[in-house]
Amino acid sequence: MDLHAFANGWIDAFNRRDWDAYAVYFADTVTYLTPGREEPLVGRDTHVAQDQKNAGSAKLVPRLIVVADDGSHIVIEGMFQDERRTSKWVTILEIRDEKIAAERLYFDRLRPSS
């Protein structure tokens, strides 16, 4: 499996707002943890619905994609931005059976785009 292509396809599906294609990347029981959340969200539908709710018109702009030698993880650093806000983010995707089994997302506070 080409994990760089996998990561780029996942980002592309998000940026196109193709939520059906985006959902295919996640395992049924994916866990999703972000700052300020004590317990992870669990489940593909829950994860996708949360992303849909918070996406607005922002795009994910990757700056760095690193894959683990053993294919178990993908780390992506980039920007989440639209015409009025910008946020730096890093996500760690745990890959199992060619799906995202867990995501840990870290981000800074949104600030107005310049």
N, C-alpha and C positions, 0 to 999 in steps of 0.2 A: 504494500500500500504506500503510495506517495503522500506522505503527511504534509508536505508543503502545498501540494495541490488540494488536499483535503481542507487545510486551513483557509486557503484562498477561496475555495468554493463555499465554505461556511460564511466567510465574510461577505462574499458576493451575494449570497442568498439574503443575508440580513440587509445589505445596502439596497437591494432591489425590492425589499419588503415582500419577498416571496416566502411567506410564513410556512407554507406546506413544504417547500424545498428545504427551508431552514430546519424544520422539525425533524427531517430525515437524518440529520447529523447526530441527533441525540438518542441515547438508549432510553427505553421506556421508563427506567428507574433512575435517570440522571439526578445527581444532587448538584445544587447551585448555591454557593456561599459568597456573600459580598460583605463589605464593611458595614457595621451597624446592625447586622442580622445575627442574632444569637444562634438560631437553628437554620440549617440549609433548607431551601425549597427542594421538594422532592417530586420528580415526575416530569416527563417531557412536556405535557400539556401545560402544566403550571409554569415551567421555565419559559416556554414560548409565549404564553399569555403575558407574563411579567415583562419580557423584552418588547413585545408588541405595545404594551401600555406605556413604556418609558422611552421608546425609540424616537418619537416625534419625527422630524425630518433629518435627524443626524445620521452621518455616515461613519463607519469604522474605517479609519485610515491606518493600515499597518505600517510600522516603521521597521520592525524586526520580527522574524519568525524563526524560532529555534526548535528543533525536534530532538528528542532523546534518541540516543544511539539504538536503544532497544525498542523504539516505537511506542513506548508507554505514555509519553507526554508531549504536548506541544505548548510552548510558551510564546505568547504574542504580546508585543509592546506597540502601542500606537496612540492615535488620537480619536476621540469621539467628538465630532464637530458638525455644526450646521452654521447657518448665517448669523446666529446670535449667541452661540455658546461653544466653548471648547473645553475638553477635559482630557488629560493624559490617563491612559489605562494600561494595565498589564493583566492578562488572563492566563491561567494555567489550566490546560485541558488534559484530563486523564483519559486515555484512549483504551477501550477494551472491546474486542470483537468488532473493530472498525467503526465504532460509535463513540461519542463523547459520553463517558460514564460519570464524570464529575467535572465541574468548572468552579474555579476559585478566581474571582474577579477583584482586582484592586484598582482604585481610581482616585484622582485628586478631585477637589471641588470644581464645579463648573465655573467658568469665568467668561465674561463677554468676549466674543471673537474680535480680533483686531483686523 
